[in-house]
Amino acid sequence: MEQLKRVVNARNLLLLVSLYFLVELLIYFFTGAGGPLKLATRLVPVSLIVYILKAYKDNELYPRLSRRANQIIAAVYVIAALIPLVYLEREYTNLFLFRAGAYNTTDVIVGTILFLLVMEISRKAHTVLFIVNLVLIAYTLWGAYIPIDFFWHPGASLERIITSSTVELATGVYGKYPQMGLTLIAAFLLLASIGDGFGTQESLLKVVTGYAGRRKHHIPQTALISSLVVGMVSGSGAANTAVTGTVTIPLMKRYGIPAAFAGAVETAASMGGLIMPPLMAAAAFMMADFLGVTYWDVVVRGFSVGFIYYAVVAFAVYLIALRHIEPGDVQQPPVPFYDKLKTGVFLSCILLLVIFMGVMDLSPMRAALYAAAVLLALMIALELYYKYGIRHPDFAQHRLTGQLAKALESFADLASYIVILMMVLGIMIGLFTVTGFILRMGQLMLQLGEWHVAAIIAMAWLFGWLAGTGLPPTATYIIVAVIIVPPMTRFGINPWVAHFFAFLISVWGELTPPTSLTAAVASSISGASFMRTAYEALKICSPMFVMSFSFFVRQDLLTSPGWPQIYESLVVGVACLALTFTTFGRFSKERWADVAGRGALLVLSLVAMFYPAQSIAALAAAVALVLLIKGVFNFRIIAPPAAQPVKPAV
């Protein structure tokens, strides 16, 4: 019995379910058997089971209850998830072809079980989305009693809500959003999970700290570089901060950066993980679907925006370092060669992914699979060589099966999280559709646009910002793209501009207090107050906010890949750097000279971003660049010396 208990435990069950999850995905990736909808009917319930087993294993299911009570609840939830899996395996054809729109009692019962389970898991995993969906359910049921004309609708039955969210298949928990999570997004998550399983993130941090951290002024840049690389495959600001911040934030504090600034630098750097391709917080895949273009078309434009963002953050971090860290070298411990190899292999596979898509013209899913296969093969070869070839002492305790199991568990965890998020969003968008809210919102936007185009842009930003303060960036982008972007494009705004504007709004919402999860993680590591950390991060990222509005004028940055895009990127990039200097730099110790210099930079940067004539904008950017170089030279001289201690921020 004891041997049986050691074998049949939560971790082994989780690994078994994760293995099934991966095998089903690989079969689909290489054969396409059944299509994405059939795949969703099989793996949506499995995603729920993965979440349940992991929460039970980590004692996060219901921590206040006893272990025995959690066992019973977990077993009930797993059975509840298996019911729709088995039922849809049997009734898929009947539901899809013969009973569509005319569901029997059993269909409704199975749909209700799945609906309640998804709602409960969303309550634990995505509390804000759960509350929004509860409000939408009430609105859908009792919309006929609302006295305001804009929100009034005839109402719908509870059965209609449940069937449209579950057994209707085309929408809700089996709709296109979960399908996207299980196909394109899951393929890209393989890279991140393999890297996690073999410890590439830890190796990356050692390499970045070992080389970029050799000069004191460069210490804060370690956060930027490590977050850039990790964020390219994680696509999550909070996850980025949790991984890299535990190393970079204490390092920055040790060399004189105040706690709030250290947390803010890591927050701003990690937010780049939401902007930088290939994942772009999963928005790249959704944007390609909304626009009807290839994924590579989105990535090409995303890199342009991402590079501007990281250049701005790097410059802000440099100015902050000048104010708080004295010049000098730092003795760093030597970086083991195998850590350099791991980092090189990981970065090479990311580059290989880009080559597969951009040069060899492979589909994104196949490119991600091939890059992941190369990464896995090289990591296994590296482990075997160091453990058995040269018998390196640091590898004596490594177990290849353990690393593969960690990679498998990491993949299932990441993929199930995305799929559950997409399921919850599927329910939300379905309820918006049933109530007719999307159509009414579109009509309102068009009426605003008839008054002035600035009104429709302001309304779009306000709606996205309010949604983003409580929702994850992926959720915010999808909601804005479904509700707000269509009326913007009907009014004549370029679809690329509208979608990237919506995307940056969603990222900005993640930075905004009081719900910035990334800032919360960073402040918990730094020991500074959450609000101060979020405020300083907002200052660092403020050029991104201004840049999002410049898309409407400097449209070639998004609409014309090639030299026009590069030209506009340089103009907007210089303008954003100038804005950063007006926030963190100083021209002179004399107040009047400093105000005049920074004021001139502010005006020039705004002209470069928003003046319609390209020649005038380019001239403003050129003058701003000259002033900026002069300002940096001045600031290097007048920045406070480190001999004057800086009080830690609270």
C-alpha positions in Angstrom: 0.0 0.0 0.0 2.8 2.4 0.9 4.5 1.7 -2.5 1.2 2.4 -4.2 0.8 5.7 -2.4 4.4 6.7 -3.4 3.5 6.0 -7.1 -0.1 7.3 -7.2 0.3 10.8 -5.9 -0.6 14.3 -7.1 2.7 15.0 -8.8 2.8 11.7 -10.7 -0.9 12.1 -11.7 -0.1 15.7 -12.9 2.9 14.4 -14.9 0.7 11.7 -16.5 -2.1 14.2 -17.4 0.6 16.6 -18.7 2.1 13.9 -20.9 -1.3 13.1 -22.4 -1.8 16.9 -22.9 1.5 17.1 -24.8 1.0 14.0 -26.8 -2.5 15.1 -28.0 -1.0 18.5 -29.0 1.9 16.9 -30.9 -0.4 14.6 -32.8 -2.5 17.6 -33.8 0.6 19.7 -34.6 2.0 17.2 -37.1 -1.3 15.8 -38.5 -4.0 18.4 -37.9 -6.4 15.5 -37.2 -9.9 16.6 -36.4 -9.1 20.3 -36.6 -8.8 22.8 -33.8 -12.4 22.5 -32.6 -12.1 18.7 -32.1 -8.8 19.3 -30.3 -10.5 21.9 -28.0 -13.2 19.4 -27.0 -10.5 17.0 -25.8 -8.0 19.4 -24.2 -10.2 22.1 -22.7 -11.3 19.6 -20.0 -7.7 18.3 -19.7 -6.5 21.9 -19.1 -9.0 22.2 -16.2 -7.6 18.9 -14.8 -4.1 20.2 -15.0 -5.0 23.3 -13.1 -6.9 21.3 -10.4 -4.1 18.8 -9.9 -1.4 21.5 -9.7 -3.4 23.5 -7.3 -4.0 20.4 -5.1 -0.3 19.5 -5.3 0.8 23.0 -4.2 -1.9 23.1 -1.5 -3.5 26.1 -3.3 -6.9 24.6 -4.1 -8.6 25.5 -0.8 -5.8 26.2 1.7 -8.1 26.7 4.6 -9.6 23.2 4.3 -8.0 20.0 5.5 -5.9 17.9 3.1 -8.6 15.2 3.1 -11.3 17.7 2.2 -9.0 19.0 -0.7 -8.6 15.4 -1.9 -12.3 14.9 -2.1 -13.0 18.2 -3.8 -10.1 17.7 -6.3 -11.5 14.2 -7.1 -15.0 15.7 -7.7 -13.6 18.4 -9.9 -11.6 16.0 -12.0 -14.7 13.8 -12.5 -16.7 16.9 -13.4 -14.0 17.8 -16.0 -14.0 14.2 -17.4 -17.8 14.2 -17.9 -17.8 16.7 -20.8 -14.6 15.1 -22.2 -16.2 11.7 -22.5 -19.6 13.0 -23.5 -18.3 15.2 -26.3 -16.1 12.4 -27.6 -19.3 10.4 -28.1 -21.7 13.1 -29.1 -19.4 15.5 -31.0 -21.0 14.8 -34.5 -24.5 15.0 -33.1 -23.9 18.2 -31.3 -22.0 19.8 -34.2 -24.3 18.8 -37.0 -27.7 17.4 -35.9 -28.6 19.0 -32.6 -27.0 22.4 -33.1 -29.4 25.0 -31.6 -31.8 22.3 -30.4 -30.1 20.7 -27.4 -31.6 18.0 -25.2 -31.7 17.7 -21.5 -28.4 15.8 -21.3 -26.6 18.4 -23.3 -27.8 21.1 -21.0 -26.8 19.1 -17.9 -23.3 18.4 -19.2 -23.0 22.1 -20.3 -24.0 23.2 -16.8 -21.4 21.0 -15.1 -18.7 22.4 -17.4 -19.9 26.0 -17.0 -19.9 25.8 -13.2 -16.5 24.2 -13.1 -15.0 26.9 -15.4 -16.6 29.7 -13.4 -15.2 28.3 -10.1 -11.7 27.8 -11.5 -11.9 31.3 -13.0 -12.8 32.6 -9.5 -9.5 31.2 -8.2 -7.3 31.9 -11.2 -8.8 35.1 -12.7 -10.8 36.8 -9.9 -11.5 40.0 -11.8 -12.6 38.2 -14.9 -14.9 36.0 -12.7 -16.6 39.1 -11.3 -17.0 40.7 -14.7 -18.6 37.5 -16.0 -20.9 37.4 -13.0 -22.0 40.9 -13.8 -22.5 40.1 -17.4 -24.6 37.0 -16.5 -26.9 39.2 -14.4 -27.0 41.7 -17.2 -27.8 39.0 -19.8 -30.6 37.6 -17.6 -32.2 40.9 -16.5 -31.3 43.4 -19.2 -35.0 44.0 -19.9 -35.3 45.7 -16.5 -32.6 48.3 -17.1 -34.2 51.8 -17.6 -31.2 53.2 -19.6 -31.8 52.8 -23.3 -28.2 52.2 -24.2 -28.0 49.2 -21.9 -31.5 47.8 -22.4 -32.0 44.5 -24.2 -34.8 41.9 -24.1 -32.8 39.5 -21.9 -31.9 35.8 -22.3 -32.6 32.6 -20.3 -30.0 30.9 -18.1 -30.2 27.9 -20.4 -29.3 30.1 -23.4 -26.3 31.5 -21.4 -25.0 28.0 -20.6 -25.5 26.4 -24.0 -24.0 29.4 -25.8 -21.0 29.1 -23.5 -20.5 25.4 -23.7 -22.2 22.9 -26.0 -22.7 25.4 -28.8 -19.0 24.7 -29.5 -18.5 27.7 -31.9 -18.4 30.1 -29.0 -17.6 30.1 -25.3 -15.2 27.6 -23.7 -14.6 25.8 -27.0 -14.5 28.8 -29.3 -11.7 30.4 -31.3 -9.9 31.8 -28.3 -9.2 28.5 -26.5 -8.5 27.0 -29.9 -5.8 29.7 -30.5 -4.4 28.9 -27.0 -4.1 25.2 -27.8 -2.5 25.6 -31.2 -0.3 28.6 -32.0 0.3 29.9 -28.4 1.0 26.4 -27.0 3.5 25.7 -29.7 5.5 28.8 -28.7 5.3 27.9 -25.0 7.3 24.8 -25.7 10.4 26.9 -26.0 9.9 28.6 -22.7 9.1 25.3 -20.9 12.1 23.5 -22.2 14.3 26.4 -21.2 12.7 26.3 -17.7 13.2 22.6 -17.4 16.9 22.8 -18.2 17.6 25.9 -16.1 18.4 28.3 -19.0 16.9 31.3 -17.2 19.3 30.8 -14.3 22.2 30.5 -16.7 21.1 33.6 -18.6 21.0 35.7 -15.3 24.5 34.5 -14.5 25.8 35.5 -17.9 24.1 38.8 -18.0 25.2 39.7 -14.5 28.7 38.5 -15.1 29.3 40.6 -18.2 26.9 43.6 -18.1 27.4 44.0 -14.4 31.2 44.6 -14.5 30.7 48.4 -14.4 28.6 49.9 -11.6 26.7 52.1 -14.0 25.7 49.0 -16.0 24.3 47.1 -13.0 20.6 48.2 -13.6 21.0 47.3 -17.3 21.2 43.6 -16.2 17.5 43.8 -15.4 16.8 45.1 -18.9 18.8 42.6 -20.8 17.6 39.5 -18.8 14.0 40.7 -18.9 14.3 41.2 -22.7 15.4 37.7 -23.3 13.2 35.9 -20.8 10.2 38.1 -21.9 10.6 37.2 -25.5 9.4 33.6 -24.7 7.4 34.1 -21.5 5.1 36.9 -22.6 4.3 37.7 -19.0 5.4 40.8 -17.1 4.7 39.3 -13.6 6.4 35.9 -14.5 9.4 37.9 -15.9 9.7 39.9 -12.7 9.4 36.8 -10.5 12.2 35.1 -12.4 14.7 37.9 -13.0 13.7 40.3 -10.2 14.9 38.0 -7.5 18.5 38.5 -8.8 18.4 42.0 -10.4 16.5 44.0 -7.7 18.8 43.1 -4.7 21.8 43.7 -7.0 20.6 47.2 -7.9 19.9 48.0 -4.2 23.3 46.8 -3.2 25.0 49.4 -5.5 22.9 52.4 -4.4 19.6 52.3 -6.4 16.7 53.2 -4.1 14.3 50.3 -3.5 11.4 52.0 -5.3 13.5 52.7 -8.4 15.0 49.2 -8.4 11.5 47.8 -8.4 10.3 50.3 -11.0 13.3 49.4 -13.3 12.5 45.7 -13.1 8.8 46.4 -13.6 9.4 48.5 -16.7 11.9 46.0 -18.1 9.6 43.1 -17.5 6.7 44.9 -19.1 8.7 44.7 -22.3 8.0 41.0 -22.2 4.4 41.9 -23.0 5.5 44.0 -26.0 8.4 42.2 -27.5 7.7 39.4 -30.1 7.4 36.5 -30.6 4.6 36.3 -28.0 3.6 39.9 -27.3 1.5 38.6 -24.4 -0.3 36.2 -26.8 -1.7 39.3 -28.6 0.4 38.7 -31.8 -1.6 35.5 -32.5 -4.9 37.2 -31.8 -4.0 40.2 -33.8 -3.1 38.1 -36.9 -6.5 36.4 -36.6 -8.4 39.7 -36.2 -6.6 41.3 -39.2 -6.6 38.2 -41.4 -2.8 38.5 -42.0 0.1 36.2 -41.3 1.7 36.0 -37.8 5.0 37.2 -39.3 3.3 40.4 -40.5 2.5 41.2 -36.9 5.9 40.2 -35.6 7.7 42.5 -38.0 5.7 45.5 -36.7 6.0 44.3 -33.1 9.8 44.2 -33.2 9.8 47.9 -34.3 7.6 48.9 -31.4 9.5 46.6 -29.0 12.9 48.0 -29.9 11.8 51.6 -29.4 10.3 50.6 -26.0 13.5 48.9 -24.8 15.7 51.8 -26.1 13.6 54.2 -24.0 13.8 52.0 -20.9 17.5 51.5 -21.3 18.1 55.2 -21.6 15.9 55.9 -18.5 17.8 53.3 -16.5 21.1 54.8 -17.6 20.0 58.3 -16.4 18.8 56.8 -13.1 22.1 55.0 -12.6 24.0 58.3 -13.2 22.1 59.9 -10.3 22.5 57.1 -7.8 25.6 55.0 -8.6 29.2 56.1 -8.5 31.5 55.2 -11.4 33.7 52.2 -11.1 34.3 48.6 -11.8 32.8 45.6 -10.1 34.5 42.3 -9.5 32.1 39.6 -10.7 32.7 35.9 -10.2 33.6 34.0 -13.3 30.7 32.6 -15.3 31.0 28.8 -15.8 31.4 27.9 -19.5 28.4 25.6 -19.4 26.2 28.5 -18.4 27.5 30.4 -21.4 26.7 27.4 -23.6 23.2 27.1 -22.3 22.6 30.8 -22.8 24.0 30.7 -26.3 21.9 27.7 -27.3 18.7 29.3 -25.9 19.4 32.6 -27.7 20.3 30.8 -30.9 17.0 28.9 -30.9 15.1 32.1 -30.5 17.0 33.4 -33.5 16.4 30.2 -35.3 12.6 30.6 -34.7 12.8 34.1 -36.4 14.8 32.6 -39.3 12.3 29.8 -39.8 9.4 32.2 -40.0 11.0 35.2 -41.7 13.5 33.6 -44.1 12.3 30.0 -44.7 8.6 31.1 -44.6 7.5 28.2 -42.3 4.2 28.5 -40.6 4.5 29.9 -37.0 3.4 26.7 -35.4 5.8 24.5 -37.4 8.6 27.0 -36.8 8.0 27.0 -33.1 8.0 23.2 -33.0 11.2 22.9 -35.0 13.0 25.5 -32.8 11.8 23.7 -29.7 13.0 20.3 -31.0 16.4 21.8 -31.7 16.6 23.3 -28.2 15.5 20.1 -26.6 18.1 18.0 -28.5 20.9 20.4 -27.8 20.0 20.7 -24.1 19.9 16.9 -23.7 23.3 16.6 -25.5 24.8 19.3 -23.2 23.5 17.5 -20.1 24.8 14.1 -21.2 28.2 15.5 -22.2 28.8 17.3 -18.9 27.3 14.5 -16.7 28.7 11.4 -18.4 31.3 12.7 -20.9 33.6 14.8 -18.7 31.8 14.0 -15.4 31.6 17.7 -14.3 31.0 17.9 -10.5 28.2 20.5 -10.9 26.2 18.0 -12.9 26.6 15.0 -10.6 23.2 15.5 -9.0 21.4 16.3 -12.3 18.8 13.8 -13.5 17.8 14.0 -17.1 14.4 12.5 -16.3 13.8 15.1 -13.6 14.6 17.9 -16.0 12.4 16.5 -18.7 9.6 16.1 -16.1 10.1 19.7 -15.0 9.9 20.9 -18.6 6.7 18.8 -19.1 5.0 20.1 -16.0 6.1 23.7 -16.8 4.6 23.4 -20.3 1.3 21.9 -19.1 1.0 24.6 -16.5 1.8 27.5 -18.9 -0.5 26.1 -21.6 -3.4 25.3 -19.2 -3.2 28.8 -17.7 -3.5 30.4 -21.2 -6.3 28.1 -22.2 -8.3 28.7 -19.1 -7.9 32.5 -19.6 -9.1 32.1 -23.2 -12.1 30.0 -22.0 -13.1 32.7 -19.6 -12.7 35.4 -22.3 -14.8 33.2 -24.6 -17.6 33.2 -22.1 -17.3 37.0 -21.7 -17.2 37.8 -25.5 -20.2 35.4 -26.0 -22.2 37.3 -23.3 -21.3 40.6 -24.9 -22.6 39.3 -28.2 -25.8 37.8 -26.8 -26.8 41.1 -25.2 -26.0 43.2 -28.3 -23.6 45.4 -26.3 -20.9 45.2 -29.0 -23.2 46.6 -31.7 -24.4 49.4 -29.5 -20.9 50.3 -28.4 -19.9 50.4 -32.1 -22.7 52.8 -32.9 -21.8 55.1 -30.0 -18.2 55.2 -31.2 -19.3 56.1 -34.7 -21.4 58.9 -33.4 -18.4 60.2 -31.5 -16.3 59.9 -34.6 -18.7 62.1 -36.6 -18.1 64.9 -34.0 -14.3 64.6 -34.2 -11.7 61.8 -34.8 -10.0 62.8 -31.5 -13.2 61.9 -29.6 -13.2 58.3 -30.9 -9.5 57.9 -30.0 -10.1 59.3 -26.5 -13.1 57.0 -26.0 -11.1 54.0 -27.2 -8.2 54.9 -24.8 -10.6 55.5 -21.8 -12.4 52.2 -22.4 -9.1 50.3 -22.8 -7.5 51.9 -19.8 -10.5 51.2 -17.5 -10.6 47.6 -18.7 -6.9 47.2 -18.3 -6.8 48.4 -14.7 -8.6 45.2 -13.7 -7.9 42.7 -16.4 -4.8 40.9 -17.7 -3.3 42.5 -20.9 -4.3 39.7 -23.1 -7.9 39.9 -21.9 -7.9 43.7 -22.3 -6.6 43.6 -25.9 -9.2 41.0 -27.0 -12.1 43.0 -25.5 -10.9 46.3 -27.0 -10.2 44.5 -30.3 -13.7 43.1 -30.4 -15.7 46.1 -29.1 -13.7 49.2 -29.9 -11.5 48.5 -32.9 -14.2 47.7 -35.5 -15.9 51.2 -35.2 -12.4 52.8 -35.4 -11.6 51.1 -38.6 -15.1 51.8 -40.1 -14.4 55.5 -39.4 -11.3 55.2 -41.6 -8.5 54.6 -39.1 -6.0 52.1 -40.4 -6.5 48.6 -38.9 -2.8 48.2 -38.1 -2.9 51.5 -36.2 -6.1 50.7 -34.4 -4.9 47.2 -33.3 -1.5 48.3 -32.1 -3.1 51.2 -30.3 -5.4 48.8 -28.6 -2.4 46.5 -27.7 -0.4 49.3 -26.1 -3.5 50.4 -24.2 -3.8 46.9 -22.7 -0.1 46.9 -21.7 -0.5 50.4 -20.2 -3.4 49.1 -18.1 -1.1 46.5 -16.6 1.2 49.3 -15.3 -1.6 51.3 -13.8 -2.3 51.1 -10.0 -4.0 49.7 -8.1 -4.0 46.4 -10.0 -0.5 46.2 -11.6 0.5 42.6 -10.8 4.0 43.2 -12.2 4.6 46.2 -9.9 3.2 44.2 -7.0 5.7 41.4 -7.5 8.6 43.9 -7.9 7.6 45.8 -4.8 7.4 42.7 -2.8 11.0 41.8 -3.8 12.4 45.3 -3.3 10.6 46.0 -0.1 9.4 49.4 -1.3 5.7 50.5 -1.3 3.6 49.3 -4.2 2.2 52.7 -5.1 5.7 54.3 -5.2 7.1 51.5 -7.3 4.1 51.7 -9.7 4.5 55.5 -9.9 8.2 55.4 -10.8 7.5 52.6 -13.4 4.8 54.8 -15.0 7.4 57.6 -15.3 9.9 55.3 -17.0 7.3 54.0 -19.4 5.5 57.3 -20.0 7.0 57.7 -23.5 5.2 54.4 -24.5 1.9 56.1 -23.6 2.7 59.1 -25.8 4.1 56.8 -28.6 0.7 55.0 -28.8 -1.0 58.2 -29.9 1.8 59.0 -32.4 0.7 55.9 -34.4 -2.2 57.9 -35.8 0.3 60.4 -37.4 3.4 58.4 -38.0 1.5 55.5 -39.6 4.4 54.2 -41.7 5.9 52.8 -38.5 3.1 50.1 -38.6 1.8 50.1 -42.2 4.9 50.1 -44.3 7.5 47.5 -43.3 10.9 48.3 -44.8 12.7 51.7 -45.1 9.6 53.8 -44.4 9.1 51.9 -41.1 12.8 52.3 -40.2 12.6 56.0 -40.9 9.5 56.6 -38.8 11.0 54.3 -36.1 14.1 56.5 -35.9 12.0 59.7 -35.7 9.6 58.4 -33.0 12.5 56.7 -31.2 14.5 59.9 -30.9 11.4 61.8 -29.8 10.7 59.2 -27.1 14.4 59.4 -25.9 14.0 63.1 -25.7 10.8 62.7 -23.6 12.7 60.4 -21.3 15.5 63.0 -20.7 12.9 65.6 -19.8 11.7 63.3 -17.0 15.0 61.9 -15.6 17.8 64.2 -16.9 19.0 67.7 -16.3 20.6 70.2 -18.6 22.2 72.5 -16.0 22.5 73.2 -12.3 20.9 76.6 -13.1 17.2 76.1 -12.8 16.3 78.5 -15.7 18.7 76.9 -18.1 17.5 73.4 -17.1 13.9 74.3 -17.6 14.6 76.0 -20.9 16.6 73.0 -22.2 14.1 70.4 -21.1 11.2 72.5 -22.3 12.8 72.8 -25.7 13.3 69.0 -25.8 9.7 68.4 -24.9 8.4 70.7 -27.7 10.7 69.2 -30.3 9.8 65.6 -29.3 6.0 66.4 -29.6 6.6 68.0 -33.0 8.6 65.0 -34.2 5.8 62.6 -33.1 2.7 64.6 -34.0 3.4 67.1 -36.8 1.9 65.7 -40.0 4.7 66.9 -42.4 7.5 64.4 -42.4 10.2 67.0 -43.3 9.3 69.1 -40.3 9.1 66.1 -38.0 12.5 64.8 -39.2 14.0 68.3 -38.6 12.6 68.4 -35.1 13.9 64.9 -34.4 17.4 66.0 -35.7 17.5 69.1 -33.5 16.2 67.1 -30.5 19.0 64.5 -31.0 21.7 67.2 -30.9 20.2 68.8 -27.8 19.8 65.3 -26.3 23.5 64.5 -26.8 24.5 67.8 -25.3 22.1 67.2 -22.4 23.6 63.7 -21.7 27.1 65.1 -21.6 26.0 67.9 -19.2 24.1 65.4 -17.0 27.2 63.1 -16.7 28.9 66.1 -15.1 26.2 67.5 -12.8 24.5 64.2 -11.7 24.8 63.8 -7.9 28.0 62.0 -6.9 27.5 58.7 -5.1 29.4 60.0 -2.2 26.2 61.8 -1.2 24.1 58.9 0.1 20.6 58.6 -1.3 17.8 57.8 1.1 16.0 54.6 0.3 12.6 55.2 -1.3 9.6 54.1 0.7 
